[in-house]
């Protein structure tokens, strides 16, 4: 099976914000973060792990989205 292409953190944040907008559920947010963690290089996975393990992943992604530069 082919290895999935590596993506950058900006791509994964965009996907998370779309998940927030379209689905708006904690389970969808965790599932998306789990998929994204497989696409990122190891040095960029910490944020996705924090979202997966967060008690309130929707609030965490909203906070990240509000504070993007």
Order of alpha helices (4+ residues) and beta strands (2+ residues): alpha-alpha-alpha-alpha
